[in-house]
Amino acid sequence: MNEILNRDIKFLTGVGERRAVLLGRELGIRTVGDLLYHFPFRYIDRTKTYKIAEIRDEQAAYIQIRARIEGFRHAGGGPKKRFVAIVSDGTGTAELVWFKGISWIEKCLERGREYTIFGRPTLFKHELSIVHPEIESVIEGQNKLRTGVQGVYSTTEKLNTGQLGTKAIYTLVCNAWQLAGEHIAETLPDAMRAQYGLMGLREALYNIHFPTSPQKLREATYRLKFEELLGTQLHILGQRSGRITRNDGLLFPKVGELFNTFYRDKLPFPLTGAQKRVVKEIRADTVTGHQMNRLLQGDVGSGKTLVALMAMLIAADNGYQSCLMVPTEILAAQHFASIGRMTEGLGIRIGLLTGSTRKGERRELAEGLESGAIHILIGTHALIEDNVRFANLGLVVIDEQHRFGVEQRARLWTKAGHPPHILVMTATPIPRTLAMTLYGDLDVSVIDELPPGRKPIKTVHYHDSHRLQVFGFIRNEIRKGRQVYIVYPLIKGSEKTDYKDLEDGFESISRAFPLPEFVTAVVHGKMKPADKEFGMRMFKEGTAHIMVATSVIEVGVDVPNASIMVIESAERFGLSQLHQLRGRVGRGSEQSYCILMSGDKLSREARQRLGAMVETNDGFRLAELDMQLRGPGDLQGTQQSGLAFELRIANLGSDSQILQLAREAAQQVLDADPQLADPAHAALRDLRQRYAGRQEIDFSMIS
């Protein structure tokens, strides 16, 4: 951006030092350019000016009139004190009412002057009043940028307190445009604009703030979304290109005895076609000389861990160590046990490191890692501690990677003297548009088949009034030898919500399923680790028939004998979490069920979510719908793992087509000029830098 757009916002007319601090802190607006890229979130149609006599009870939510002030009066007292201006336009009279800022309003208004008045009308016995209207003199309005459709800008409580509400921000945008509008330079090449039918940047910024027509507003929105998504893709694809062009990846040239013996003698079940495909993709990555950076997606129980183990055996065959980082101690212990069983007799040494690992065990692990005697280290975030050092780390595997922060993951990469190969895994299906944006620099593999013998889970939705029927079904399944999860959204009840809670739920379950025939275990996030582990073990070993829990069991429990998942107050959960919870069952050969319990009164969105769960087991379809309903910011833990940038106008849930075109345009440019070194691409270079922001994985920092 040029000098005027980079000018400190405090120097803009109407801002000053105090307001500049507020705008920077509350909205991140620090320059004139930042203000012009603070877009309206909705628009109000001010093309029609009503006569007072025309206004009826069924009037639009907001109206605009032009009237002259006939007089003033004060009414009420104390907190009900109000200031009233009586206005007339020749067809009738109306009252303008203020409860706050009365002394300031009194000084601003002048009897006999004509004003343009905008606000929400109320009618009582055919008398019109407008509370806290927007008001300006007709002469003053003629000197302002004004269009029939006016933007409404996001603000905050602190900004409103500082007299920087949406109207004030609109006024500042007008001032910014008058200062900088003529100096806005185009950022996209002419050929790209012609190819994709894009409006010029100056015209787009004008029409996003001051639309001259609905069509121009649509074109401006499209142009600005395209540019924003183009910037993200230039950054992401540039990262990927840089990784591929650097020949600094470790070579795993052979598939040796460990892998072949495991494949021939130790596989717990035949690989699915999808698993074979992914193993081949990983194998191909590790012989190119480029660093592997692969995302592996697959539903719970699809066999991702088995694929990761086979990749770690290839690393061991080539003399390299591997580590597997998971989000919970329970899951780490589970992987340690299952991988230990599968590799028994191969001569592979596996270590387990969590926050609970004792000092003596830590010393042994440290010696084994530094000598190279330990081939695979499994653990939680304890793996990133400074005193954990490897002799020759060649492969890093992250399970449920969105549960780790960016800095946590970056510290793990630096455990190797050379860039290790990276495999990140998730059981939460990622919508295609989100994957292209969050993980666009990764190669993506998908396991879309269930292992042999698995049956699709049957999902049903019941209201609370059918609870006795559900309990009867649970009793029959337990008497067949099955086990049941019952998950609650809350540990303790709240007066503010009607959601079911675990404490009350446990009492009612204990009454409905009494000892000694039925044993119930409890697990939730506030329990001591030892108590939680005891409850998990009871259920895993079959001592307990029912596990009453919160969503803490979403990750980390693998009990093939559990065939029923009951989710209480299911309307409280998002689709991705419901799908994750459902994935806790269906891990054995018996038919499994997911029962969604809810209250009778459901919002439209809740009905959509629960209906989708009943309709399909396809995690990718559910993820797409979840993003449309909730937006990308709530998915994938993005507040923690982070979009590498802030999207100001584009929406990953609804703008997938624009994203695809922007990605195509970015790839075309980078194919021709990978470094954007051509002087004609200087503006694109700046655009890419704007979206470099907070990076997911900065491989260039690994030496």
Buried (B, 14 or more C-beta within 10 A) or exposed (E): BEEBBEBEBBEBEEBEEEBBBBBBEBBEBBBBBBBBBBBBEEBBEBEEBBEBEEBEEEBEEBBBBBBBBEEBEEEEEEEEEBBBBBBBBEEBBBBBBBEEEEEEBEEEBEEEEBBBBBBEBBBEEEEBBBBBBBBBBEEEEEEEBEBBBBBBBBBBEEBEEBEBBBBBBBBBBBBBBEBBBEEBEEBBBEEBBEEBEBBBBBBBBBBBBBBBEEEBBEBBBBBBBBBBBBBBBBBBBBBBBBBBEBEEBBEBEEBBEBBEBBBEEBEEEEBBEBBEBBBEBBBEBBBEEBBBBBBBBBBBBBBBBBBBBBBBBBBBBBBBBBBBBBBBBBBBBBBBBBBBEBBEEBEBBBBBBBEBBEEEEBEBBBEBBEEBEBBBBBBBBBBBEEEBEBBBBBBBBBBBBBBBBBEBBBBBBBBBEBBBBBBBBBBBBBBBBBBBBBBBBBBBBBBBBBBEEBEEBEBBBBEBEEBEEBBEBBBEBBEEEBBBBBBBBBBEBEEEEEBBBBBEBBEEBBEBBEEEEBBBBBBBEEBEEEEBBBBBEBBBEEEBBBBBBBBBBBBBBBBBBBBBBBBBBBBBBBBBBBBBBBBBBBBBEBBBBBBBBBBEEBEEEBEBBBBBBEEBBBBBBBBBBBBBBBBBEBBBBBEEBBBBBEBEBBBBBEBBEBBBBBBEBBBEBBEEBEEBEEEEBEBBBEBBEBBBBEBBBBBEEBE
